[in-house]
Amino acid sequence: MSTGKRWALRATIFAAVAFTLWPLAAFILSAFEGGGSGGQGVVRAVTIAIFSPATVSALRFSLKQAALSTLLAFIAGFPGAYFVAKYEFRGRRFFLALAAVPFCLPSILVILSFILYYGKSGWFSLALAKAGLAPGGGSLLYSLWGLVFIHAFYNFPIFIQNVGSVWARMPRSREEAARTMGAGRIRSFAVGTLPYLLPSMLQAASLVFLFCFFSFTIVLVFGSLAGTTLEVGIYRAIRFADDRPQALALAFVQTLVALLTVAAFAHFDRKTAVSAKGFGDAPPRRRPGLAAA
């Protein structure tokens, strides 16, 4: 690399770091300048806020809703990953593109769609009310499980894309070898497929968990009655209380969890690449009708 290109690369990296970190540094400096008792008072206030019940509650709710959302997204996406990996059918590419639509939609559009259909005056709620199954109607949407449902709808395509792409390249020889040893369908999958598929599953799970953990608009609209996350807590601490030490404490805890999740994602991403090295060419996919026959 020539000297000019090297300096251009350094300038680009410096500009990217400066524009990324400068707003954060400006906010931290403003918190210290606004503290009436000086820098030590702000540090003490941030330390107290980190271990406060409000921060612990926000952290607990953030982890809980992200974990449940990841689990539900896996349950919804795993059958689709198997289907697109193992079967060839007309419209397969269209199905893959259609599965990615929720992930590409603006969050406000998803929110309005769910309110229109599942809200207290939505079509689904009115149908249940007319059937006498849910007289109140719409209460599930503005709860923890409603939040989990929307997050799962948003992120299940990640499991279809990531797990399905690895599963499609996996040879059948390992699972067939287990069957020749007398293993059943479930046992052969657990021995011959799952160990090689698990890194991609955990990689996708860590990515979905990170997206759900940082969710803001959906939690702000639907999660207020069930609890608040660290992301929404930061917004409320600045917007309504002007409590910058509390916002810094929440941001510190959120950044720590995010870094751990990113490290887990990078680890499982390397594991996925290593496990997929010996797969070779992708085996031919079957027709659903022929497989059933």
Residue pairs with C-beta under 8 A, 6 or more apart in sequence:
1 9
27 244
28 248
30 244
31 42
31 244
31 245
31 247
31 248
32 39
32 42
34 244
35 41
35 42
35 45
35 245
42 244
42 245
45 245
46 245
46 248
46 249
46 252
47 249
48 245
49 55
49 243
49 245
49 246
49 248
49 249
49 250
50 249
50 252
50 253
52 246
52 249
54 233
54 246
55 230
55 233
55 246
55 249
55 250
55 253
57 227
57 228
58 227
58 228
58 229
58 230
58 232
58 233
58 250
59 230
59 253
59 257
61 223
61 226
61 227
61 228
61 229
62 213
62 229
62 230
62 231
62 254
62 257
63 213
63 257
64 144
65 144
65 147
65 148
65 151
65 212
65 219
65 223
65 226
65 227
65 229
66 151
66 209
66 212
66 213
66 215
67 209
68 144
68 148
69 147
69 148
69 151
69 152
69 155
69 208
69 209
69 212
70 155
70 205
70 208
70 209
70 212
72 148
72 149
72 151
72 152
72 156
73 151
73 152
73 155
73 156
73 158
73 159
73 208
74 156
74 159
74 201
74 204
74 205
74 208
75 152
76 152
76 153
76 156
76 159
77 156
77 157
77 158
77 159
77 160
77 163
77 204
78 159
78 163
78 201
80 99
80 156
80 159
80 160
80 164
81 159
81 160
81 162
81 163
81 164
81 167
82 164
82 167
84 92
84 95
84 96
84 160
84 164
84 168
85 163
85 164
85 165
85 167
85 168
85 170
85 285
86 167
86 168
86 285
86 286
86 291
87 285
87 286
87 287
87 288
87 291
88 284
88 285
88 286
88 287
89 287
89 288
96 160
96 161
99 156
99 157
99 160
99 161
100 157
100 161
101 157
102 110
102 153
102 154
102 156
102 157
103 154
103 155
103 157
103 158
107 154
107 217
107 218
108 217
110 150
110 153
110 154
110 218
111 150
111 217
111 218
111 221
111 222
114 141
114 146
114 150
114 222
115 122
115 141
116 122
116 123
117 123
117 124
118 124
118 125
118 138
118 140
118 141
118 146
119 125
119 138
119 141
120 137
120 138
120 139
120 141
121 137
121 138
122 137
122 138
125 134
125 137
125 138
126 137
128 134
128 137
129 135
129 137
140 146
140 149
141 222
142 222
142 224
142 225
142 226
143 222
143 225
143 226
144 223
144 226
144 227
146 222
147 218
147 219
147 222
147 223
147 226
150 218
150 222
151 211
151 212
151 215
151 218
154 211
154 218
155 208
155 211
155 212
158 204
158 207
158 208
158 211
159 201
159 204
159 205
159 208
162 200
162 203
162 204
162 207
163 197
163 200
163 201
163 204
165 200
166 197
166 200
166 272
166 275
166 276
167 193
167 197
167 200
168 282
168 285
169 276
169 279
169 280
169 281
169 282
170 193
170 196
170 197
170 279
170 283
171 279
171 280
171 283
172 283
174 191
174 192
174 193
174 196
175 188
175 189
175 191
175 192
175 193
176 188
176 192
177 192
178 187
178 188
178 191
178 192
179 185
179 188
183 191
196 275
196 276
199 268
199 271
199 272
199 274
199 275
200 268
200 272
200 275
200 276
202 264
202 268
202 271
203 265
203 268
203 269
203 271
203 272
206 261
206 264
206 265
206 268
207 265
209 261
210 258
210 261
210 262
210 265
213 229
213 230
213 231
213 254
213 257
213 258
213 261
214 231
214 254
214 258
215 229
215 231
216 231
216 232
216 235
219 228
219 229
219 231
219 232
220 232
220 235
223 229
223 232
228 236
230 250
230 251
230 253
230 254
230 257
231 254
233 246
233 247
233 250
234 247
234 250
234 251
234 254
237 243
237 244
237 246
237 247
237 250
238 244
238 247
